[in-house]
Amino acid sequence: MNEPGSRASARIRHAIANAAAKYIAVDGINDFLAAKRKAAMQLGRNPGHNMPSNHEVEEALVEYQNLFHGEQQSRTLRELRIAAVQAMKFLQPFDPHLVGPVLRGTATPHTDITLHLFCEEPEQPGFLLRDHGIPCQVTSKSIRRHDRELIELPAYRFETRDNSFILIVFAGKQKYLAPLSGIDGRPEPRQNCTTPTKTMLWTR
């Protein structure tokens, strides 16, 4: 009895996910929620109804990138991952781990390289950047804990000639937090730099 409505809802979700994926891939919108809202409005839909999940948008994004950005996507990922490895070596005192789209394989040329750092005091990474003459912005980032509560962690943002970086600092007791992914609600995948570099540069 409800099947026609369910099919219509699924079609709307699919259309919004595809449009949001294009906004992320082409226009460089890195915020999934913003991309979904813009896509819904473009399609004349209420942003509060029939919205796809972030996981559905990521699936649509992978499909779009594979279809339209195949070789370019591979080059982009390799360049971003090389930059990530170089930064992780520089930040080695803080046991850096790569997270986010650069690790998951959905990054675009507009994507920030996000690293999780682990130390005793949140000021320590800032001191290292300052000592090497690297200008940075002190900010914060929200993460979702295993109990699904959102908390704010200190973060640093800085740019190089080709890339921008976000360093999220897990300090003190927070060093042992295991954040959940905003894409699928599972523990956030992380990759450190102890594995040989070639394994960091795989293609999707």
Secondary structure, DSSP 8 states (H G I E B T S, - for coil): --HHHHHHHHHHHHHHHHHHHHHHHHH----HHHHHHHHHHHTT--TTSS---HHHHHHHHHHHHHHH-HHHHHHHHHHHHHHHHHHHHHTGGG--EEESHHHHT---TT--EEEEEEESSTTHHHHHHHHTT---EEEEEEEE-TTS-EEEEEEEEEE-SS-EEEEEEEEGGGGG---B-TTTSSB---B-SSS-HHHHT---
